[in-house]
């Protein structure tokens, strides 16, 4: 693999390319990106205009009023306005030999009056050939440096990486994503959302790119809606109460939906939830997606297609431990969070081997998980061999953890789910998957009808011919 170019080299290479010409429009943190192109020399061959609009009145006069100045809406308005203006002024003069572009960002960084972590929106609209249609790359970032000067430096490097990626790596989006943190690292900048649009990315699936962000360590989690639209977690979770169910969803079964139905019925009755906006999520971790030592991307898309058909919003994460998932949600919201799970997952939470890396062990993990308004809703487990029903209350934990378990139950940090459908209890996703692959049609009664139809029509999860014939018959 070729060594990654440095920021200076990338900016200079763009400046020396006589076919690219455009505008840099930056709001908030300063002209950190444009500064690189002036610094390396040759900027006259690249930059038609740079603009910064710090004052809200000035910004509104140029781009129109906005509800939020650091937002996707404001970024898209900036790209629209500046790109149209660029074409109006320069298309007739240099359009035959020029690939026009507009880079824009709207970012809030640390300052004397603001000490919160910085975040913002960056985007670039560009042509891949003269007179060609424009394509867009849009992303949301979080800045983790503790000093304003460091945030500005990181933002400038990221902006150059994005500009270089769009102009030189657009045909290889995987490589483009990896290059975003060249010379800065994911420890200083988190890219938690990326969106590709336009003819240059006609074959790019944003859901797969969201997975790439998590796999590549650019973010811990990525989010997209049932229709496949990627969302910024900061926007999606803002002031929301959240209910989440983790699973492999391979495939989604009647148990999966019954668990979520029961949890939602109890969650909405919580005093702190009543009258609040509830966001219901289905979460898959990278571990959930592994098939051996790798992730089958088509298998991933098949699963999220089914979840999308059921109207589910999907979160992809690398949070193995639930306390990390909880901390992630409470980064964005102060409202209540509910987690729906089965008894086996609750048993894992009480397994101390998962907390050996914490100085305070399991107590520290529980302290982190329950320090805010969080509750676990637990679906019972039917032991098929004995017919015993295991619940959150009668789950056996190690003797020295019994008092901790009892405390959490008695204080309603952990609750049993009620009114569940007993007909769902004998259903296990591993058995369903096995039956699908063996051509045993009995699996069809274990999943929602809509799911059964999709699996058979598209032959998902190794679905056999006999199952399809059953559908047709």
C-alpha positions in Angstrom: 0.0 0.0 0.0 1.3 3.4 -0.9 2.2 5.8 1.9 -0.5 8.4 2.6 0.3 11.8 1.4 0.7 14.5 4.0 -1.5 17.5 4.3 1.0 19.8 2.7 1.3 17.5 -0.3 -2.4 17.1 -0.7 -3.1 20.8 -0.7 -0.2 21.5 -3.1 -1.3 18.7 -5.5 -4.8 20.3 -5.6 -3.3 23.8 -6.2 -1.1 22.5 -9.0 -4.0 20.8 -10.8 -5.0 23.3 -13.4 -8.4 21.6 -14.0 -9.8 22.3 -10.5 -11.2 25.7 -9.4 -13.5 26.7 -6.6 -14.8 28.4 -3.5 -14.1 27.9 0.2 -16.9 29.1 2.5 -16.3 28.5 6.3 -18.5 29.6 9.2 -17.6 29.4 12.9 -14.1 28.1 13.5 -12.3 30.3 11.0 -10.8 29.7 7.6 -8.8 26.7 8.7 -9.1 24.8 5.5 -8.6 27.6 3.0 -5.5 28.7 5.0 -3.7 25.4 4.0 -4.1 26.2 0.3 -2.7 29.7 0.8 0.1 28.4 2.9 1.5 25.8 0.5 1.6 28.2 -2.5 -0.1 28.2 -5.9 -3.5 29.0 -4.4 -4.3 31.4 -7.3 -4.8 28.4 -9.5 -7.3 26.8 -7.2 -9.3 29.4 -5.2 -11.8 31.6 -6.9 -13.0 33.0 -3.5 -12.9 32.4 0.2 -15.5 33.7 2.6 -16.1 33.6 6.4 -19.3 34.8 8.0 -19.0 34.9 11.8 -21.8 37.3 12.5 -25.3 35.7 12.3 -26.8 38.8 10.7 -24.1 38.7 8.0 -24.6 35.0 7.5 -28.3 35.4 7.2 -27.9 38.2 4.7 -25.9 35.8 2.5 -27.6 32.4 3.0 -30.9 33.3 4.5 -32.2 32.6 8.0 -31.6 29.3 9.7 -33.0 27.7 12.9 -29.5 26.4 13.7 -26.3 27.8 12.3 -24.3 24.6 12.9 -26.6 22.2 11.0 -26.9 20.1 7.9 -29.5 22.5 6.6 -27.1 25.5 6.9 -24.3 23.5 5.2 -26.6 22.5 2.3 -27.7 26.1 1.8 -24.1 27.2 1.7 -23.3 24.6 -0.9 -26.3 25.5 -3.0 -25.7 29.2 -2.9 -21.9 29.2 -3.5 -22.0 26.6 -6.2 -24.7 28.4 -8.2 -22.8 31.7 -7.8 -19.6 30.0 -9.0 -21.2 28.7 -12.1 -23.0 32.0 -12.9 -19.7 33.9 -12.7 -17.2 31.5 -14.2 -18.8 28.8 -16.3 -18.8 30.7 -19.6 -15.2 31.8 -19.0 -13.5 28.6 -17.9 -16.1 25.9 -17.9 -14.7 24.0 -20.9 -11.5 23.1 -19.0 -12.5 23.3 -15.3 -13.9 21.0 -12.7 -15.7 23.4 -10.4 -16.0 22.7 -6.7 -17.3 24.4 -3.5 -16.0 23.4 -0.1 -18.1 24.5 2.9 -18.2 24.0 6.6 -20.1 25.3 9.6 -18.4 24.5 12.9 -18.5 25.4 16.5 -15.2 25.0 18.4 -14.0 25.8 21.9 -13.7 29.4 22.8 -13.3 31.7 25.9 -17.1 31.5 26.4 -17.7 27.9 25.3 -15.8 24.9 26.7 -18.0 22.1 25.2 -16.5 19.7 22.7 -16.6 21.1 19.2 -18.6 19.7 16.4 -19.7 20.7 12.9 -20.8 19.9 9.3 -18.4 19.8 6.3 -19.3 19.3 2.7 -18.0 19.5 -0.8 -19.9 19.8 -4.1 -17.7 19.0 -7.1 -17.6 18.0 -10.8 -15.7 14.9 -11.9 -15.3 16.4 -15.4 -15.8 19.9 -17.1 -19.5 20.6 -17.7 -20.4 17.5 -15.7 -23.1 17.2 -13.1 -22.2 17.9 -9.5 -21.9 15.3 -6.7 -21.8 15.9 -3.0 -20.0 14.5 0.1 -21.4 15.6 3.4 -20.2 14.7 6.9 -20.7 15.5 10.5 -17.7 15.6 12.9 -16.9 15.9 16.6 -13.7 17.5 17.7 -12.0 16.0 20.7 -9.0 18.3 21.4 -9.1 20.3 24.6 -7.7 23.5 23.2 -9.2 25.8 20.6 -5.9 26.0 18.6 -5.7 22.2 18.4 -9.3 22.0 17.2 -8.6 24.5 14.5 -5.5 22.6 13.4 -7.4 19.3 13.3 -10.3 20.9 11.3 -7.9 22.3 8.7 -6.3 18.9 8.1 -9.6 17.2 7.9 -10.9 19.7 5.4 -7.9 19.2 3.1 -8.4 15.5 3.4 -12.0 15.8 2.3 -11.2 18.1 -0.6 -8.4 15.8 -1.8 -10.6 12.8 -1.4 -13.5 14.3 -3.4 -11.2 15.5 -6.2 -8.9 12.5 -6.4 -10.4 9.5 -4.7 -14.1 9.8 -5.5 -14.1 6.6 -7.5 -12.9 4.6 -4.5 -15.1 5.7 -1.6 -13.7 3.2 0.8 -10.2 4.7 0.4 -11.7 8.1 0.6 -13.2 7.4 4.0 -10.0 5.9 5.4 -8.1 9.0 4.2 -10.3 11.5 6.1 -8.2 11.2 9.2 -4.8 11.1 7.5 -2.2 13.1 9.5 -4.7 13.8 12.3 -6.1 10.4 13.6 -9.5 9.3 14.8 -8.5 10.2 18.4 -8.8 13.9 17.6 -11.7 13.8 15.2 -14.8 11.6 15.0 -16.6 11.3 11.8 -20.0 10.0 12.9 -22.0 10.5 9.6 -21.1 10.6 5.9 -23.4 11.0 3.0 -22.6 10.5 -0.7 -24.9 12.0 -3.4 -24.9 12.5 -7.1 -23.9 10.6 -10.2 -20.3 10.0 -9.1 -21.8 7.9 -6.3 -24.7 6.2 -8.1 -23.5 2.8 -6.8 -22.6 3.9 -3.3 -24.9 2.7 -0.5 -24.7 5.1 2.5 -25.6 2.3 4.9 -22.5 0.4 3.9 -20.4 3.6 4.2 -21.8 4.0 7.7 -20.6 0.6 8.5 -17.2 1.5 7.1 -16.9 4.4 9.5 -17.4 2.1 12.5 -15.1 -0.6 11.1 -12.4 1.9 10.3 -12.5 3.4 13.8 -13.6 6.8 12.6 -16.6 6.6 15.0 -18.0 4.3 17.6 -21.5 4.2 16.1 -23.4 5.3 13.0 -27.2 5.7 12.5 -29.6 5.4 9.6 -33.3 5.4 9.2 -35.6 2.8 7.7 -35.4 4.4 4.3 -31.6 4.2 4.4 -31.0 7.9 5.1 -27.9 8.4 7.3 -28.4 10.7 10.3 -26.1 12.5 12.7 -26.6 11.0 16.2 -26.3 14.5 17.6 -29.4 15.5 15.7 -31.3 12.3 16.0 -30.8 11.8 19.8 -31.2 15.5 20.8 -33.6 15.8 23.7 -35.1 12.3 22.8 -36.0 9.5 25.1 -34.5 6.4 23.6 -35.5 2.7 23.6 -33.1 0.3 22.0 -32.9 -3.4 21.4 -29.6 -5.1 20.5 -29.5 -8.2 18.3 -28.0 -9.9 15.3 -31.4 -9.9 13.5 -30.3 -12.8 11.5 -33.2 -13.1 10.9 -35.5 -10.9 12.9 -38.1 -13.2 14.5 -41.5 -12.9 16.2 -39.6 -12.9 19.5 -37.6 -9.8 18.4 -40.7 -7.8 17.7 -42.6 -9.1 20.8 -39.7 -8.0 23.0 -39.7 -4.6 21.5 -43.5 -4.3 21.7 -43.6 -5.2 25.4 -40.7 -2.9 26.3 -42.3 0.0 24.5 -45.6 -0.6 26.3 -43.8 -0.4 29.6 -41.4 2.4 28.6 -44.1 4.8 27.6 -45.7 4.4 31.1 -42.6 5.7 32.8 -43.4 9.1 34.4 -40.2 10.6 32.9 -41.2 9.3 29.4 -44.8 10.4 29.2 -45.2 13.3 26.8 -41.7 12.9 25.4 -40.5 12.1 21.9 -39.4 8.4 21.8 -36.8 7.2 19.4 -36.9 3.4 19.0 -33.7 1.8 17.7 -32.5 -1.6 16.7 -28.7 -1.9 17.3 -26.2 -4.3 15.8 -22.6 -4.4 17.1 -19.7 -5.3 14.9 -19.6 -8.6 16.9 -23.2 -9.2 15.9 -22.2 -8.8 12.2 -19.1 -11.1 12.2 -19.2 -14.2 10.2 -16.1 -16.0 11.3 -13.4 -13.3 11.3 -15.0 -11.0 8.7 -18.2 -9.1 8.0 -20.1 -10.1 4.9 -21.3 -6.7 3.6 -24.2 -8.2 1.5 -25.4 -10.1 4.6 -25.3 -6.8 6.5 -27.4 -5.1 3.8 -29.8 -8.0 3.8 -30.4 -7.7 7.5 -30.9 -3.9 7.4 -33.2 -4.2 4.4 -35.5 -6.4 6.5 -35.3 -4.0 9.4 -36.0 -1.1 7.1 -39.0 -3.0 5.6 -40.4 -3.1 9.2 -39.8 0.6 9.7 -36.8 0.3 12.1 -34.1 2.8 12.6 -30.7 1.1 12.8 -27.7 1.8 14.9 -24.3 0.2 14.1 -21.8 0.3 16.9 -18.6 -1.2 18.3 -20.0 -1.1 21.9 -19.4 -4.5 23.3 -20.4 -3.5 26.9 -23.8 -2.0 27.6 -22.3 0.7 29.9 -20.5 2.1 26.9 -23.7 2.2 24.9 -25.4 4.0 27.8 -22.7 6.6 28.0 -22.9 7.2 24.2 -26.6 8.0 24.4 -26.2 10.3 27.4 -23.6 12.2 25.5 -26.5 13.6 23.4 -29.6 13.5 25.6 -30.6 13.9 29.3 -33.8 12.1 28.8 -34.5 8.5 29.9 -33.1 5.5 28.1 -34.5 2.0 28.0 -32.7 -1.1 26.8 -34.7 -4.2 25.9 -32.9 -7.5 26.2 -33.4 -11.2 26.8 -32.3 -13.1 29.9 -29.1 -14.4 28.2 -27.9 -10.8 27.7 -28.7 -9.9 31.3 -26.6 -12.9 32.4 -23.7 -11.6 30.3 -24.0 -8.2 32.1 -23.4 -10.0 35.4 -20.3 -11.9 34.0 -17.3 -10.2 35.6 -14.9 -11.3 32.9 -16.1 -8.4 30.7 -15.0 -5.8 33.2 -11.4 -7.0 34.0 -10.1 -3.9 32.2 -11.9 -1.6 34.6 -10.3 -0.6 37.9 -13.6 -0.9 39.7 -14.7 -4.1 37.9 -18.4 -4.8 37.6 -19.3 -2.2 40.2 -17.7 0.5 38.1 -19.5 -0.7 35.0 -22.9 -0.7 36.7 -22.2 2.7 38.2 -21.5 4.1 34.7 -24.5 2.4 33.2 -27.1 3.4 35.8 -25.8 6.8 36.8 -28.4 8.5 34.6 -32.0 7.6 33.9 -31.5 4.1 32.4 -33.6 1.0 32.8 -33.2 -2.6 31.5 -36.4 -4.3 30.3 -35.8 -8.1 30.3 -37.7 -10.7 28.2 -38.0 -14.2 29.9 -36.2 -17.3 28.7 -37.9 -20.7 28.3 -35.6 -23.6 28.9 -36.9 -26.1 26.4 -35.4 -29.2 28.2 -37.0 -28.5 31.6 -39.8 -26.2 30.7 -38.5 -23.7 33.3 -39.1 -20.0 32.8 -36.1 -17.8 33.7 -36.8 -14.2 34.4 -34.7 -11.2 35.5 -35.9 -11.9 39.0 -35.0 -15.6 39.3 -31.8 -15.4 37.2 -29.0 -17.1 39.1 -25.9 -15.0 39.4 -22.6 -15.7 41.3 -23.2 -15.7 45.1 -21.2 -12.6 45.8 -23.3 -10.7 43.2 -26.7 -11.7 44.6 -27.1 -8.6 46.7 -26.2 -6.4 43.8 -28.7 -8.2 41.6 -31.4 -7.9 44.3 -30.6 -4.2 44.7 -31.1 -3.5 41.0 -34.3 -5.4 40.9 -35.8 -3.9 44.0 -35.0 -0.4 42.9 -36.5 -1.0 39.4 -33.3 -0.5 37.5 -34.0 -3.9 36.0 -37.6 -4.9 35.2 -39.3 -8.0 33.9 -41.3 -7.5 30.7 -45.0 -8.2 31.1 -47.8 -9.3 28.8 -45.4 -11.2 26.5 -46.7 -13.7 23.9 -46.1 -17.1 25.3 -46.2 -18.6 21.8 -43.0 -16.7 21.0 -40.9 -18.2 23.9 -39.8 -21.4 22.0 -38.5 -19.4 19.1 -34.7 -18.9 18.9 -33.1 -17.1 15.9 -30.3 -19.7 15.7 -32.9 -22.4 15.2 -34.7 -20.3 12.6 -31.5 -19.7 10.6 -30.8 -23.4 10.7 -34.2 -24.3 9.4 -34.0 -21.7 6.6 -30.7 -23.3 5.4 -32.1 -26.8 5.7 -35.2 -26.0 3.7 -37.5 -26.8 6.7 -40.6 -24.7 6.0 -41.6 -24.5 9.7 -39.4 -21.5 10.1 -42.0 -19.4 8.3 -44.3 -19.4 11.3 -41.4 -18.1 13.5 -40.9 -14.8 11.7 -43.3 -12.0 10.8 -45.1 -12.7 7.5 -43.4 -9.7 5.8 -40.0 -11.0 6.8 -40.8 -14.5 5.5 -41.8 -13.1 2.2 -38.6 -11.0 1.8 -36.4 -13.9 2.8 -38.0 -16.3 0.3 -38.2 -13.8 -2.6 -34.6 -12.8 -2.3 -33.3 -16.2 -1.1 -31.6 -14.6 2.0 -29.6 -16.4 4.6 -29.1 -19.5 2.4 -32.9 -20.0 1.9 -33.6 -23.3 0.1 -35.7 -23.8 -3.0 -38.2 -25.8 -1.1 -39.1 -22.9 1.1 -39.7 -20.7 -2.0 -41.9 -23.5 -3.5 -43.9 -23.5 -0.2 -44.5 -19.8 -0.7 -45.6 -20.2 -4.3 -47.8 -23.1 -3.5 
